[in-house]
């Protein structure tokens, strides 16, 4: 997984302005976390894609991300917490269909932090946080491998 994230071109050319737009960071963080979860599920299971998709959705839904965000607050650095606070306070132009506004804002905070870590080039830190996220959600759901 680390190699995948490290091989994207121009990651070292990220402009400082890109690290300031928290909703762009959330856009990037959302795709990173979804890819991470789907990859991990795919290599750990013999389930078909439909079943894997149902499980993956339980990991990446706003309520799960919000819970993880709040459980990991003491694991984030000050700069990461600052990104999370800014994302939580950003004017959102839409919300999740099946989530409270509170959960949606917390999920956006988590995604922004993941995007920030990635675009800052801290791939080991990104994988560390995403593994913690995965493990916390995994504890809450029952994975039944048929």
QUIHU-V348418 format. One record per residue. N is the residue number from 1. SS is DSSP state (@ for helix, = for strand, . for the rest). PSI is psi as a letter, one per 40 degrees, with the letter a starting at -180 (none if undefined). BURIAL is + if it has 24 or more other ideal C-beta (glycine too) atoms within 12 Angstrom, else -. Layout:
BEGIN
<<N	SS	PSI	BURIAL> <N	SS	PSI	BURIAL>>
END
This chain:
BEGIN
<<1	.	d	+> <2	@	d	-> <3	@	d	-> <4	@	d	-> <5	@	d	+> <6	@	d	-> <7	.	e	-> <8	.	h	-> <9	.	i	-> <10	.	e	-> <11	@	d	-> <12	@	e	-> <13	@	e	-> <14	.	h	+> <15	.	i	-> <16	@	d	-> <17	@	d	-> <18	@	d	-> <19	@	e	+> <20	.	d	-> <21	.	g	-> <22	@	d	+> <23	@	d	+> <24	@	d	+> <25	@	d	+> <26	@	d	+> <27	@	d	+> <28	@	d	+> <29	@	d	+> <30	@	d	+> <31	@	d	-> <32	@	d	+> <33	@	d	+> <34	@	d	+> <35	@	d	+> <36	@	d	+> <37	@	d	+> <38	@	d	+> <39	@	d	+> <40	@	d	+> <41	@	d	+> <42	@	d	-> <43	@	e	-> <44	@	e	-> <45	.	i	-> <46	.	e	-> <47	.	i	-> <48	.	i	-> <49	@	d	-> <50	@	d	-> <51	@	d	-> <52	@	d	+> <53	@	d	-> <54	@	d	-> <55	@	d	+> <56	@	d	+> <57	@	d	-> <58	@	d	+> <59	@	d	+> <60	@	e	+> <61	.	i	+> <62	@	d	+> <63	@	d	+> <64	@	d	+> <65	@	d	+> <66	@	d	+> <67	@	d	+> <68	@	d	+> <69	@	d	+> <70	@	d	+> <71	@	d	-> <72	.	e	+> <73	@	d	-> <74	@	e	-> <75	@	e	-> <76	.	i	+> <77	.	i	-> <78	@	d	-> <79	@	d	-> <80	@	d	+> <81	@	d	-> <82	@	d	-> <83	@	d	+> <84	@	d	+> <85	@	d	-> <86	@	d	+> <87	@	d	+> <88	@	d	+> <89	@	e	-> <90	.	i	+> <91	.	h	-> <92	.	h	+> <93	.	e	-> <94	.	i	-> <95	.	i	-> <96	.	i	+> <97	.	d	-> <98	.	f	-> <99	.	i	-> <100	.	i	-> <101	@	d	-> <102	@	d	-> <103	@	d	+> <104	@	d	+> <105	@	d	+> <106	@	d	+> <107	@	d	+> <108	@	d	+> <109	@	d	+> <110	@	d	+> <111	@	d	+> <112	@	d	+> <113	@	d	+> <114	@	d	+> <115	@	d	+> <116	@	d	+> <117	@	d	+> <118	@	d	+> <119	@	e	+> <120	.	e	+> <121	.	e	-> <122	.	g	+> <123	@	d	+> <124	@	d	-> <125	@	d	+> <126	@	d	+> <127	@	d	+> <128	@	d	-> <129	@	d	+> <130	@	d	+> <131	@	d	+> <132	@	d	+> <133	@	d	+> <134	@	d	+> <135	@	d	-> <136	@	d	+> <137	@	d	+> <138	@	d	-> <139	@	d	-> <140	@	e	-> <141	.	i	-> <142	.	h	-> <143	.	h	-> <144	.	h	-> <145	.	h	-> <146	.	none	->>
END
